[in-house]
């Protein structure tokens, strides 16, 4: 999914970040916007951590999140991600909103089914 978004913006820098610490100040220098791509957002915790980290580095940058599936509680009115989005220059676009819950770490069955991949080389 991230490669598809990257293909849509050929002049943009691509960074594969597994955690917020992977995003450094040099990656955001002289940038107006950043697009975070996550195939499945369950709780919103990891996306929120990345967005908060980016905000600490650059308070004015536009943050857009592109997701395949978002669990509806992650973006409910009382969720931390919703609160962050209301206060900041932040947008989230999802292909599907789901009432189902699933959580996994690292390479998950969900990721493997969605993209027929086991790992990124």
Phi and psi restraints in degrees (range 20) as a CNS / XPLOR table:
assign (resid 1 and name C) (resid 2 and name N)
       (resid 2 and name CA) (resid 2 and name C) 1.0 -63.1 20.0 2
assign (resid 2 and name N) (resid 2 and name CA)
       (resid 2 and name C) (resid 3 and name N) 1.0 -36.9 20.0 2
assign (resid 2 and name C) (resid 3 and name N)
       (resid 3 and name CA) (resid 3 and name C) 1.0 -66.3 20.0 2
assign (resid 3 and name N) (resid 3 and name CA)
       (resid 3 and name C) (resid 4 and name N) 1.0 -36.4 20.0 2
assign (resid 3 and name C) (resid 4 and name N)
       (resid 4 and name CA) (resid 4 and name C) 1.0 -64.5 20.0 2
assign (resid 4 and name N) (resid 4 and name CA)
       (resid 4 and name C) (resid 5 and name N) 1.0 -43.3 20.0 2
assign (resid 4 and name C) (resid 5 and name N)
       (resid 5 and name CA) (resid 5 and name C) 1.0 -64.3 20.0 2
assign (resid 5 and name N) (resid 5 and name CA)
       (resid 5 and name C) (resid 6 and name N) 1.0 -41.2 20.0 2
assign (resid 5 and name C) (resid 6 and name N)
       (resid 6 and name CA) (resid 6 and name C) 1.0 -62.3 20.0 2
assign (resid 6 and name N) (resid 6 and name CA)
       (resid 6 and name C) (resid 7 and name N) 1.0 -40.5 20.0 2
assign (resid 6 and name C) (resid 7 and name N)
       (resid 7 and name CA) (resid 7 and name C) 1.0 -63.0 20.0 2
assign (resid 7 and name N) (resid 7 and name CA)
       (resid 7 and name C) (resid 8 and name N) 1.0 -33.4 20.0 2
assign (resid 7 and name C) (resid 8 and name N)
       (resid 8 and name CA) (resid 8 and name C) 1.0 -71.4 20.0 2
assign (resid 8 and name N) (resid 8 and name CA)
       (resid 8 and name C) (resid 9 and name N) 1.0 -21.4 20.0 2
assign (resid 8 and name C) (resid 9 and name N)
       (resid 9 and name CA) (resid 9 and name C) 1.0 -125.6 20.0 2
assign (resid 9 and name N) (resid 9 and name CA)
       (resid 9 and name C) (resid 10 and name N) 1.0 73.0 20.0 2
assign (resid 9 and name C) (resid 10 and name N)
       (resid 10 and name CA) (resid 10 and name C) 1.0 -63.8 20.0 2
assign (resid 10 and name N) (resid 10 and name CA)
       (resid 10 and name C) (resid 11 and name N) 1.0 -21.6 20.0 2
assign (resid 10 and name C) (resid 11 and name N)
       (resid 11 and name CA) (resid 11 and name C) 1.0 -88.9 20.0 2
assign (resid 11 and name N) (resid 11 and name CA)
       (resid 11 and name C) (resid 12 and name N) 1.0 -2.6 20.0 2
assign (resid 11 and name C) (resid 12 and name N)
       (resid 12 and name CA) (resid 12 and name C) 1.0 -88.0 20.0 2
assign (resid 12 and name N) (resid 12 and name CA)
       (resid 12 and name C) (resid 13 and name N) 1.0 150.3 20.0 2
assign (resid 12 and name C) (resid 13 and name N)
       (resid 13 and name CA) (resid 13 and name C) 1.0 -74.1 20.0 2
assign (resid 13 and name N) (resid 13 and name CA)
       (resid 13 and name C) (resid 14 and name N) 1.0 144.0 20.0 2
assign (resid 13 and name C) (resid 14 and name N)
       (resid 14 and name CA) (resid 14 and name C) 1.0 -112.8 20.0 2
assign (resid 14 and name N) (resid 14 and name CA)
       (resid 14 and name C) (resid 15 and name N) 1.0 130.6 20.0 2
assign (resid 14 and name C) (resid 15 and name N)
       (resid 15 and name CA) (resid 15 and name C) 1.0 -134.9 20.0 2
assign (resid 15 and name N) (resid 15 and name CA)
       (resid 15 and name C) (resid 16 and name N) 1.0 123.3 20.0 2
assign (resid 15 and name C) (resid 16 and name N)
       (resid 16 and name CA) (resid 16 and name C) 1.0 -90.1 20.0 2
assign (resid 16 and name N) (resid 16 and name CA)
       (resid 16 and name C) (resid 17 and name N) 1.0 103.0 20.0 2
assign (resid 16 and name C) (resid 17 and name N)
       (resid 17 and name CA) (resid 17 and name C) 1.0 -111.6 20.0 2
assign (resid 17 and name N) (resid 17 and name CA)
       (resid 17 and name C) (resid 18 and name N) 1.0 122.2 20.0 2
assign (resid 17 and name C) (resid 18 and name N)
       (resid 18 and name CA) (resid 18 and name C) 1.0 -88.3 20.0 2
assign (resid 18 and name N) (resid 18 and name CA)
       (resid 18 and name C) (resid 19 and name N) 1.0 -22.4 20.0 2
assign (resid 18 and name C) (resid 19 and name N)
       (resid 19 and name CA) (resid 19 and name C) 1.0 -147.8 20.0 2
assign (resid 19 and name N) (resid 19 and name CA)
       (resid 19 and name C) (resid 20 and name N) 1.0 167.5 20.0 2
assign (resid 19 and name C) (resid 20 and name N)
       (resid 20 and name CA) (resid 20 and name C) 1.0 -58.3 20.0 2
assign (resid 20 and name N) (resid 20 and name CA)
       (resid 20 and name C) (resid 21 and name N) 1.0 -37.0 20.0 2
assign (resid 20 and name C) (resid 21 and name N)
       (resid 21 and name CA) (resid 21 and name C) 1.0 -63.5 20.0 2
assign (resid 21 and name N) (resid 21 and name CA)
       (resid 21 and name C) (resid 22 and name N) 1.0 -19.9 20.0 2
assign (resid 21 and name C) (resid 22 and name N)
       (resid 22 and name CA) (resid 22 and name C) 1.0 -70.6 20.0 2
assign (resid 22 and name N) (resid 22 and name CA)
       (resid 22 and name C) (resid 23 and name N) 1.0 -17.3 20.0 2
assign (resid 22 and name C) (resid 23 and name N)
       (resid 23 and name CA) (resid 23 and name C) 1.0 -94.1 20.0 2
assign (resid 23 and name N) (resid 23 and name CA)
       (resid 23 and name C) (resid 24 and name N) 1.0 114.8 20.0 2
assign (resid 23 and name C) (resid 24 and name N)
       (resid 24 and name CA) (resid 24 and name C) 1.0 -107.4 20.0 2
assign (resid 24 and name N) (resid 24 and name CA)
       (resid 24 and name C) (resid 25 and name N) 1.0 163.8 20.0 2
assign (resid 24 and name C) (resid 25 and name N)
       (resid 25 and name CA) (resid 25 and name C) 1.0 -56.3 20.0 2
assign (resid 25 and name N) (resid 25 and name CA)
       (resid 25 and name C) (resid 26 and name N) 1.0 -38.3 20.0 2
assign (resid 25 and name C) (resid 26 and name N)
       (resid 26 and name CA) (resid 26 and name C) 1.0 -62.9 20.0 2
assign (resid 26 and name N) (resid 26 and name CA)
       (resid 26 and name C) (resid 27 and name N) 1.0 -29.1 20.0 2
assign (resid 26 and name C) (resid 27 and name N)
       (resid 27 and name CA) (resid 27 and name C) 1.0 -69.6 20.0 2
assign (resid 27 and name N) (resid 27 and name CA)
       (resid 27 and name C) (resid 28 and name N) 1.0 -26.4 20.0 2
assign (resid 27 and name C) (resid 28 and name N)
       (resid 28 and name CA) (resid 28 and name C) 1.0 -104.0 20.0 2
assign (resid 28 and name N) (resid 28 and name CA)
       (resid 28 and name C) (resid 29 and name N) 1.0 -6.3 20.0 2
assign (resid 28 and name C) (resid 29 and name N)
       (resid 29 and name CA) (resid 29 and name C) 1.0 -61.9 20.0 2
assign (resid 29 and name N) (resid 29 and name CA)
       (resid 29 and name C) (resid 30 and name N) 1.0 131.9 20.0 2
assign (resid 29 and name C) (resid 30 and name N)
       (resid 30 and name CA) (resid 30 and name C) 1.0 61.2 20.0 2
assign (resid 30 and name N) (resid 30 and name CA)
       (resid 30 and name C) (resid 31 and name N) 1.0 24.4 20.0 2
assign (resid 30 and name C) (resid 31 and name N)
       (resid 31 and name CA) (resid 31 and name C) 1.0 -103.0 20.0 2
assign (resid 31 and name N) (resid 31 and name CA)
       (resid 31 and name C) (resid 32 and name N) 1.0 143.5 20.0 2
assign (resid 31 and name C) (resid 32 and name N)
       (resid 32 and name CA) (resid 32 and name C) 1.0 -97.9 20.0 2
assign (resid 32 and name N) (resid 32 and name CA)
       (resid 32 and name C) (resid 33 and name N) 1.0 -24.1 20.0 2
assign (resid 32 and name C) (resid 33 and name N)
       (resid 33 and name CA) (resid 33 and name C) 1.0 -150.8 20.0 2
assign (resid 33 and name N) (resid 33 and name CA)
       (resid 33 and name C) (resid 34 and name N) 1.0 155.7 20.0 2
assign (resid 33 and name C) (resid 34 and name N)
       (resid 34 and name CA) (resid 34 and name C) 1.0 -137.3 20.0 2
assign (resid 34 and name N) (resid 34 and name CA)
       (resid 34 and name C) (resid 35 and name N) 1.0 141.9 20.0 2
assign (resid 34 and name C) (resid 35 and name N)
       (resid 35 and name CA) (resid 35 and name C) 1.0 -115.7 20.0 2
assign (resid 35 and name N) (resid 35 and name CA)
       (resid 35 and name C) (resid 36 and name N) 1.0 120.5 20.0 2
assign (resid 35 and name C) (resid 36 and name N)
       (resid 36 and name CA) (resid 36 and name C) 1.0 -97.3 20.0 2
assign (resid 36 and name N) (resid 36 and name CA)
       (resid 36 and name C) (resid 37 and name N) 1.0 133.2 20.0 2
assign (resid 36 and name C) (resid 37 and name N)
       (resid 37 and name CA) (resid 37 and name C) 1.0 -119.1 20.0 2
assign (resid 37 and name N) (resid 37 and name CA)
       (resid 37 and name C) (resid 38 and name N) 1.0 127.3 20.0 2
assign (resid 37 and name C) (resid 38 and name N)
       (resid 38 and name CA) (resid 38 and name C) 1.0 -140.4 20.0 2
assign (resid 38 and name N) (resid 38 and name CA)
       (resid 38 and name C) (resid 39 and name N) 1.0 124.8 20.0 2
assign (resid 38 and name C) (resid 39 and name N)
       (resid 39 and name CA) (resid 39 and name C) 1.0 -65.4 20.0 2
assign (resid 39 and name N) (resid 39 and name CA)
       (resid 39 and name C) (resid 40 and name N) 1.0 -41.0 20.0 2
assign (resid 39 and name C) (resid 40 and name N)
       (resid 40 and name CA) (resid 40 and name C) 1.0 -135.3 20.0 2
assign (resid 40 and name N) (resid 40 and name CA)
       (resid 40 and name C) (resid 41 and name N) 1.0 123.9 20.0 2
assign (resid 40 and name C) (resid 41 and name N)
       (resid 41 and name CA) (resid 41 and name C) 1.0 -108.8 20.0 2
assign (resid 41 and name N) (resid 41 and name CA)
       (resid 41 and name C) (resid 42 and name N) 1.0 114.6 20.0 2
assign (resid 41 and name C) (resid 42 and name N)
       (resid 42 and name CA) (resid 42 and name C) 1.0 -93.8 20.0 2
assign (resid 42 and name N) (resid 42 and name CA)
       (resid 42 and name C) (resid 43 and name N) 1.0 -67.7 20.0 2
assign (resid 42 and name C) (resid 43 and name N)
       (resid 43 and name CA) (resid 43 and name C) 1.0 -96.1 20.0 2
assign (resid 43 and name N) (resid 43 and name CA)
       (resid 43 and name C) (resid 44 and name N) 1.0 -22.7 20.0 2
assign (resid 43 and name C) (resid 44 and name N)
       (resid 44 and name CA) (resid 44 and name C) 1.0 88.9 20.0 2
assign (resid 44 and name N) (resid 44 and name CA)
       (resid 44 and name C) (resid 45 and name N) 1.0 -2.6 20.0 2
assign (resid 44 and name C) (resid 45 and name N)
       (resid 45 and name CA) (resid 45 and name C) 1.0 -60.5 20.0 2
assign (resid 45 and name N) (resid 45 and name CA)
       (resid 45 and name C) (resid 46 and name N) 1.0 -48.6 20.0 2
assign (resid 45 and name C) (resid 46 and name N)
       (resid 46 and name CA) (resid 46 and name C) 1.0 -68.7 20.0 2
assign (resid 46 and name N) (resid 46 and name CA)
       (resid 46 and name C) (resid 47 and name N) 1.0 -39.0 20.0 2
assign (resid 46 and name C) (resid 47 and name N)
       (resid 47 and name CA) (resid 47 and name C) 1.0 -64.6 20.0 2
assign (resid 47 and name N) (resid 47 and name CA)
       (resid 47 and name C) (resid 48 and name N) 1.0 -42.3 20.0 2
assign (resid 47 and name C) (resid 48 and name N)
       (resid 48 and name CA) (resid 48 and name C) 1.0 -63.0 20.0 2
assign (resid 48 and name N) (resid 48 and name CA)
       (resid 48 and name C) (resid 49 and name N) 1.0 -42.3 20.0 2
assign (resid 48 and name C) (resid 49 and name N)
       (resid 49 and name CA) (resid 49 and name C) 1.0 -60.8 20.0 2
assign (resid 49 and name N) (resid 49 and name CA)
       (resid 49 and name C) (resid 50 and name N) 1.0 -43.4 20.0 2
assign (resid 49 and name C) (resid 50 and name N)
       (resid 50 and name CA) (resid 50 and name C) 1.0 -65.0 20.0 2
assign (resid 50 and name N) (resid 50 and name CA)
       (resid 50 and name C) (resid 51 and name N) 1.0 -45.2 20.0 2
assign (resid 50 and name C) (resid 51 and name N)
       (resid 51 and name CA) (resid 51 and name C) 1.0 -63.0 20.0 2
assign (resid 51 and name N) (resid 51 and name CA)
       (resid 51 and name C) (resid 52 and name N) 1.0 -42.2 20.0 2
assign (resid 51 and name C) (resid 52 and name N)
       (resid 52 and name CA) (resid 52 and name C) 1.0 -64.2 20.0 2
assign (resid 52 and name N) (resid 52 and name CA)
       (resid 52 and name C) (resid 53 and name N) 1.0 -40.2 20.0 2
assign (resid 52 and name C) (resid 53 and name N)
       (resid 53 and name CA) (resid 53 and name C) 1.0 -63.1 20.0 2
assign (resid 53 and name N) (resid 53 and name CA)
       (resid 53 and name C) (resid 54 and name N) 1.0 -44.6 20.0 2
assign (resid 53 and name C) (resid 54 and name N)
       (resid 54 and name CA) (resid 54 and name C) 1.0 -61.1 20.0 2
assign (resid 54 and name N) (resid 54 and name CA)
       (resid 54 and name C) (resid 55 and name N) 1.0 -43.1 20.0 2
assign (resid 54 and name C) (resid 55 and name N)
       (resid 55 and name CA) (resid 55 and name C) 1.0 -61.9 20.0 2
assign (resid 55 and name N) (resid 55 and name CA)
       (resid 55 and name C) (resid 56 and name N) 1.0 -35.6 20.0 2
assign (resid 55 and name C) (resid 56 and name N)
       (resid 56 and name CA) (resid 56 and name C) 1.0 -64.6 20.0 2
assign (resid 56 and name N) (resid 56 and name CA)
       (resid 56 and name C) (resid 57 and name N) 1.0 -33.2 20.0 2
assign (resid 56 and name C) (resid 57 and name N)
       (resid 57 and name CA) (resid 57 and name C) 1.0 -82.0 20.0 2
assign (resid 57 and name N) (resid 57 and name CA)
       (resid 57 and name C) (resid 58 and name N) 1.0 -43.5 20.0 2
assign (resid 57 and name C) (resid 58 and name N)
       (resid 58 and name CA) (resid 58 and name C) 1.0 -138.7 20.0 2
assign (resid 58 and name N) (resid 58 and name CA)
       (resid 58 and name C) (resid 59 and name N) 1.0 105.2 20.0 2
assign (resid 58 and name C) (resid 59 and name N)
       (resid 59 and name CA) (resid 59 and name C) 1.0 -72.7 20.0 2
assign (resid 59 and name N) (resid 59 and name CA)
       (resid 59 and name C) (resid 60 and name N) 1.0 -19.5 20.0 2
assign (resid 59 and name C) (resid 60 and name N)
       (resid 60 and name CA) (resid 60 and name C) 1.0 -101.6 20.0 2
assign (resid 60 and name N) (resid 60 and name CA)
       (resid 60 and name C) (resid 61 and name N) 1.0 -10.9 20.0 2
assign (resid 60 and name C) (resid 61 and name N)
       (resid 61 and name CA) (resid 61 and name C) 1.0 -64.8 20.0 2
assign (resid 61 and name N) (resid 61 and name CA)
       (resid 61 and name C) (resid 62 and name N) 1.0 140.0 20.0 2
assign (resid 61 and name C) (resid 62 and name N)
       (resid 62 and name CA) (resid 62 and name C) 1.0 -77.1 20.0 2
assign (resid 62 and name N) (resid 62 and name CA)
       (resid 62 and name C) (resid 63 and name N) 1.0 129.5 20.0 2
assign (resid 62 and name C) (resid 63 and name N)
       (resid 63 and name CA) (resid 63 and name C) 1.0 -115.0 20.0 2
assign (resid 63 and name N) (resid 63 and name CA)
       (resid 63 and name C) (resid 64 and name N) 1.0 125.3 20.0 2
assign (resid 63 and name C) (resid 64 and name N)
       (resid 64 and name CA) (resid 64 and name C) 1.0 -120.5 20.0 2
assign (resid 64 and name N) (resid 64 and name CA)
       (resid 64 and name C) (resid 65 and name N) 1.0 136.9 20.0 2
assign (resid 64 and name C) (resid 65 and name N)
       (resid 65 and name CA) (resid 65 and name C) 1.0 -113.7 20.0 2
assign (resid 65 and name N) (resid 65 and name CA)
       (resid 65 and name C) (resid 66 and name N) 1.0 129.7 20.0 2
assign (resid 65 and name C) (resid 66 and name N)
       (resid 66 and name CA) (resid 66 and name C) 1.0 -114.0 20.0 2
assign (resid 66 and name N) (resid 66 and name CA)
       (resid 66 and name C) (resid 67 and name N) 1.0 125.7 20.0 2
assign (resid 66 and name C) (resid 67 and name N)
       (resid 67 and name CA) (resid 67 and name C) 1.0 -135.5 20.0 2
assign (resid 67 and name N) (resid 67 and name CA)
       (resid 67 and name C) (resid 68 and name N) 1.0 149.9 20.0 2
assign (resid 67 and name C) (resid 68 and name N)
       (resid 68 and name CA) (resid 68 and name C) 1.0 -76.1 20.0 2
assign (resid 68 and name N) (resid 68 and name CA)
       (resid 68 and name C) (resid 69 and name N) 1.0 -52.8 20.0 2
assign (resid 68 and name C) (resid 69 and name N)
       (resid 69 and name CA) (resid 69 and name C) 1.0 -132.9 20.0 2
assign (resid 69 and name N) (resid 69 and name CA)
       (resid 69 and name C) (resid 70 and name N) 1.0 135.1 20.0 2
assign (resid 69 and name C) (resid 70 and name N)
       (resid 70 and name CA) (resid 70 and name C) 1.0 -124.0 20.0 2
assign (resid 70 and name N) (resid 70 and name CA)
       (resid 70 and name C) (resid 71 and name N) 1.0 128.1 20.0 2
assign (resid 70 and name C) (resid 71 and name N)
       (resid 71 and name CA) (resid 71 and name C) 1.0 -71.8 20.0 2
assign (resid 71 and name N) (resid 71 and name CA)
       (resid 71 and name C) (resid 72 and name N) 1.0 131.4 20.0 2
assign (resid 71 and name C) (resid 72 and name N)
       (resid 72 and name CA) (resid 72 and name C) 1.0 -60.4 20.0 2
assign (resid 72 and name N) (resid 72 and name CA)
       (resid 72 and name C) (resid 73 and name N) 1.0 -30.9 20.0 2
assign (resid 72 and name C) (resid 73 and name N)
       (resid 73 and name CA) (resid 73 and name C) 1.0 -67.5 20.0 2
assign (resid 73 and name N) (resid 73 and name CA)
       (resid 73 and name C) (resid 74 and name N) 1.0 -24.8 20.0 2
assign (resid 73 and name C) (resid 74 and name N)
       (resid 74 and name CA) (resid 74 and name C) 1.0 -66.3 20.0 2
assign (resid 74 and name N) (resid 74 and name CA)
       (resid 74 and name C) (resid 75 and name N) 1.0 -25.6 20.0 2
assign (resid 74 and name C) (resid 75 and name N)
       (resid 75 and name CA) (resid 75 and name C) 1.0 -119.4 20.0 2
assign (resid 75 and name N) (resid 75 and name CA)
       (resid 75 and name C) (resid 76 and name N) 1.0 16.3 20.0 2
assign (resid 75 and name C) (resid 76 and name N)
       (resid 76 and name CA) (resid 76 and name C) 1.0 -65.3 20.0 2
assign (resid 76 and name N) (resid 76 and name CA)
       (resid 76 and name C) (resid 77 and name N) 1.0 162.2 20.0 2
assign (resid 76 and name C) (resid 77 and name N)
       (resid 77 and name CA) (resid 77 and name C) 1.0 -55.7 20.0 2
assign (resid 77 and name N) (resid 77 and name CA)
       (resid 77 and name C) (resid 78 and name N) 1.0 -32.9 20.0 2
assign (resid 77 and name C) (resid 78 and name N)
       (resid 78 and name CA) (resid 78 and name C) 1.0 -93.3 20.0 2
assign (resid 78 and name N) (resid 78 and name CA)
       (resid 78 and name C) (resid 79 and name N) 1.0 3.4 20.0 2
assign (resid 78 and name C) (resid 79 and name N)
       (resid 79 and name CA) (resid 79 and name C) 1.0 -78.3 20.0 2
assign (resid 79 and name N) (resid 79 and name CA)
       (resid 79 and name C) (resid 80 and name N) 1.0 150.3 20.0 2
assign (resid 79 and name C) (resid 80 and name N)
       (resid 80 and name CA) (resid 80 and name C) 1.0 -60.5 20.0 2
assign (resid 80 and name N) (resid 80 and name CA)
       (resid 80 and name C) (resid 81 and name N) 1.0 -35.5 20.0 2
assign (resid 80 and name C) (resid 81 and name N)
       (resid 81 and name CA) (resid 81 and name C) 1.0 -65.5 20.0 2
assign (resid 81 and name N) (resid 81 and name CA)
       (resid 81 and name C) (resid 82 and name N) 1.0 -40.9 20.0 2
assign (resid 81 and name C) (resid 82 and name N)
       (resid 82 and name CA) (resid 82 and name C) 1.0 -63.4 20.0 2
assign (resid 82 and name N) (resid 82 and name CA)
       (resid 82 and name C) (resid 83 and name N) 1.0 -43.4 20.0 2
assign (resid 82 and name C) (resid 83 and name N)
       (resid 83 and name CA) (resid 83 and name C) 1.0 -61.4 20.0 2
assign (resid 83 and name N) (resid 83 and name CA)
       (resid 83 and name C) (resid 84 and name N) 1.0 -42.7 20.0 2
assign (resid 83 and name C) (resid 84 and name N)
       (resid 84 and name CA) (resid 84 and name C) 1.0 -61.8 20.0 2
assign (resid 84 and name N) (resid 84 and name CA)
       (resid 84 and name C) (resid 85 and name N) 1.0 -44.6 20.0 2
assign (resid 84 and name C) (resid 85 and name N)
       (resid 85 and name CA) (resid 85 and name C) 1.0 -64.1 20.0 2
assign (resid 85 and name N) (resid 85 and name CA)
       (resid 85 and name C) (resid 86 and name N) 1.0 -36.0 20.0 2
assign (resid 85 and name C) (resid 86 and name N)
       (resid 86 and name CA) (resid 86 and name C) 1.0 -70.9 20.0 2
assign (resid 86 and name N) (resid 86 and name CA)
       (resid 86 and name C) (resid 87 and name N) 1.0 -27.8 20.0 2
assign (resid 86 and name C) (resid 87 and name N)
       (resid 87 and name CA) (resid 87 and name C) 1.0 -95.1 20.0 2
assign (resid 87 and name N) (resid 87 and name CA)
       (resid 87 and name C) (resid 88 and name N) 1.0 -12.5 20.0 2
assign (resid 87 and name C) (resid 88 and name N)
       (resid 88 and name CA) (resid 88 and name C) 1.0 -129.6 20.0 2
assign (resid 88 and name N) (resid 88 and name CA)
       (resid 88 and name C) (resid 89 and name N) 1.0 172.6 20.0 2
assign (resid 88 and name C) (resid 89 and name N)
       (resid 89 and name CA) (resid 89 and name C) 1.0 -81.2 20.0 2
assign (resid 89 and name N) (resid 89 and name CA)
       (resid 89 and name C) (resid 90 and name N) 1.0 79.4 20.0 2
assign (resid 89 and name C) (resid 90 and name N)
       (resid 90 and name CA) (resid 90 and name C) 1.0 -144.2 20.0 2
assign (resid 90 and name N) (resid 90 and name CA)
       (resid 90 and name C) (resid 91 and name N) 1.0 133.7 20.0 2
assign (resid 90 and name C) (resid 91 and name N)
       (resid 91 and name CA) (resid 91 and name C) 1.0 -134.8 20.0 2
assign (resid 91 and name N) (resid 91 and name CA)
       (resid 91 and name C) (resid 92 and name N) 1.0 148.9 20.0 2
assign (resid 91 and name C) (resid 92 and name N)
       (resid 92 and name CA) (resid 92 and name C) 1.0 -130.2 20.0 2
assign (resid 92 and name N) (resid 92 and name CA)
       (resid 92 and name C) (resid 93 and name N) 1.0 129.5 20.0 2
assign (resid 92 and name C) (resid 93 and name N)
       (resid 93 and name CA) (resid 93 and name C) 1.0 -120.4 20.0 2
assign (resid 93 and name N) (resid 93 and name CA)
       (resid 93 and name C) (resid 94 and name N) 1.0 128.5 20.0 2
assign (resid 93 and name C) (resid 94 and name N)
       (resid 94 and name CA) (resid 94 and name C) 1.0 -128.0 20.0 2
assign (resid 94 and name N) (resid 94 and name CA)
       (resid 94 and name C) (resid 95 and name N) 1.0 146.5 20.0 2
assign (resid 94 and name C) (resid 95 and name N)
       (resid 95 and name CA) (resid 95 and name C) 1.0 -75.4 20.0 2
assign (resid 95 and name N) (resid 95 and name CA)
       (resid 95 and name C) (resid 96 and name N) 1.0 -32.1 20.0 2
assign (resid 95 and name C) (resid 96 and name N)
       (resid 96 and name CA) (resid 96 and name C) 1.0 -149.6 20.0 2
assign (resid 96 and name N) (resid 96 and name CA)
       (resid 96 and name C) (resid 97 and name N) 1.0 140.2 20.0 2
assign (resid 96 and name C) (resid 97 and name N)
       (resid 97 and name CA) (resid 97 and name C) 1.0 -102.8 20.0 2
assign (resid 97 and name N) (resid 97 and name CA)
       (resid 97 and name C) (resid 98 and name N) 1.0 130.1 20.0 2
assign (resid 97 and name C) (resid 98 and name N)
       (resid 98 and name CA) (resid 98 and name C) 1.0 -124.0 20.0 2
assign (resid 98 and name N) (resid 98 and name CA)
       (resid 98 and name C) (resid 99 and name N) 1.0 143.5 20.0 2
assign (resid 98 and name C) (resid 99 and name N)
       (resid 99 and name CA) (resid 99 and name C) 1.0 -89.1 20.0 2
assign (resid 99 and name N) (resid 99 and name CA)
       (resid 99 and name C) (resid 100 and name N) 1.0 -11.5 20.0 2
assign (resid 99 and name C) (resid 100 and name N)
       (resid 100 and name CA) (resid 100 and name C) 1.0 -75.1 20.0 2
assign (resid 100 and name N) (resid 100 and name CA)
       (resid 100 and name C) (resid 101 and name N) 1.0 148.0 20.0 2
assign (resid 100 and name C) (resid 101 and name N)
       (resid 101 and name CA) (resid 101 and name C) 1.0 -113.8 20.0 2
assign (resid 101 and name N) (resid 101 and name CA)
       (resid 101 and name C) (resid 102 and name N) 1.0 138.7 20.0 2
assign (resid 101 and name C) (resid 102 and name N)
       (resid 102 and name CA) (resid 102 and name C) 1.0 -155.1 20.0 2
assign (resid 102 and name N) (resid 102 and name CA)
       (resid 102 and name C) (resid 103 and name N) 1.0 138.4 20.0 2
assign (resid 102 and name C) (resid 103 and name N)
       (resid 103 and name CA) (resid 103 and name C) 1.0 -138.7 20.0 2
assign (resid 103 and name N) (resid 103 and name CA)
       (resid 103 and name C) (resid 104 and name N) 1.0 142.7 20.0 2
assign (resid 103 and name C) (resid 104 and name N)
       (resid 104 and name CA) (resid 104 and name C) 1.0 -153.6 20.0 2
assign (resid 104 and name N) (resid 104 and name CA)
       (resid 104 and name C) (resid 105 and name N) 1.0 171.5 20.0 2
assign (resid 104 and name C) (resid 105 and name N)
       (resid 105 and name CA) (resid 105 and name C) 1.0 -129.7 20.0 2
assign (resid 105 and name N) (resid 105 and name CA)
       (resid 105 and name C) (resid 106 and name N) 1.0 142.8 20.0 2
assign (resid 105 and name C) (resid 106 and name N)
       (resid 106 and name CA) (resid 106 and name C) 1.0 66.0 20.0 2
assign (resid 106 and name N) (resid 106 and name CA)
       (resid 106 and name C) (resid 107 and name N) 1.0 -138.0 20.0 2
assign (resid 106 and name C) (resid 107 and name N)
       (resid 107 and name CA) (resid 107 and name C) 1.0 -74.1 20.0 2
assign (resid 107 and name N) (resid 107 and name CA)
       (resid 107 and name C) (resid 108 and name N) 1.0 117.7 20.0 2
assign (resid 107 and name C) (resid 108 and name N)
       (resid 108 and name CA) (resid 108 and name C) 1.0 -115.3 20.0 2
assign (resid 108 and name N) (resid 108 and name CA)
       (resid 108 and name C) (resid 109 and name N) 1.0 161.1 20.0 2
assign (resid 108 and name C) (resid 109 and name N)
       (resid 109 and name CA) (resid 109 and name C) 1.0 -60.7 20.0 2
assign (resid 109 and name N) (resid 109 and name CA)
       (resid 109 and name C) (resid 110 and name N) 1.0 -36.9 20.0 2
assign (resid 109 and name C) (resid 110 and name N)
       (resid 110 and name CA) (resid 110 and name C) 1.0 -60.8 20.0 2
assign (resid 110 and name N) (resid 110 and name CA)
       (resid 110 and name C) (resid 111 and name N) 1.0 -48.6 20.0 2
assign (resid 110 and name C) (resid 111 and name N)
       (resid 111 and name CA) (resid 111 and name C) 1.0 -61.9 20.0 2
assign (resid 111 and name N) (resid 111 and name CA)
       (resid 111 and name C) (resid 112 and name N) 1.0 -40.7 20.0 2
assign (resid 111 and name C) (resid 112 and name N)
       (resid 112 and name CA) (resid 112 and name C) 1.0 -65.3 20.0 2
assign (resid 112 and name N) (resid 112 and name CA)
       (resid 112 and name C) (resid 113 and name N) 1.0 -40.5 20.0 2
assign (resid 112 and name C) (resid 113 and name N)
       (resid 113 and name CA) (resid 113 and name C) 1.0 -68.5 20.0 2
assign (resid 113 and name N) (resid 113 and name CA)
       (resid 113 and name C) (resid 114 and name N) 1.0 -42.1 20.0 2
assign (resid 113 and name C) (resid 114 and name N)
       (resid 114 and name CA) (resid 114 and name C) 1.0 -67.4 20.0 2
assign (resid 114 and name N) (resid 114 and name CA)
       (resid 114 and name C) (resid 115 and name N) 1.0 -37.7 20.0 2
assign (resid 114 and name C) (resid 115 and name N)
       (resid 115 and name CA) (resid 115 and name C) 1.0 -123.9 20.0 2
assign (resid 115 and name N) (resid 115 and name CA)
       (resid 115 and name C) (resid 116 and name N) 1.0 4.0 20.0 2
assign (resid 115 and name C) (resid 116 and name N)
       (resid 116 and name CA) (resid 116 and name C) 1.0 52.9 20.0 2
assign (resid 116 and name N) (resid 116 and name CA)
       (resid 116 and name C) (resid 117 and name N) 1.0 39.1 20.0 2
assign (resid 116 and name C) (resid 117 and name N)
       (resid 117 and name CA) (resid 117 and name C) 1.0 -125.8 20.0 2
assign (resid 117 and name N) (resid 117 and name CA)
       (resid 117 and name C) (resid 118 and name N) 1.0 152.7 20.0 2
assign (resid 117 and name C) (resid 118 and name N)
       (resid 118 and name CA) (resid 118 and name C) 1.0 -108.6 20.0 2
assign (resid 118 and name N) (resid 118 and name CA)
       (resid 118 and name C) (resid 119 and name N) 1.0 -35.4 20.0 2
assign (resid 118 and name C) (resid 119 and name N)
       (resid 119 and name CA) (resid 119 and name C) 1.0 -155.4 20.0 2
assign (resid 119 and name N) (resid 119 and name CA)
       (resid 119 and name C) (resid 120 and name N) 1.0 162.6 20.0 2
assign (resid 119 and name C) (resid 120 and name N)
       (resid 120 and name CA) (resid 120 and name C) 1.0 -103.0 20.0 2
assign (resid 120 and name N) (resid 120 and name CA)
       (resid 120 and name C) (resid 121 and name N) 1.0 118.3 20.0 2
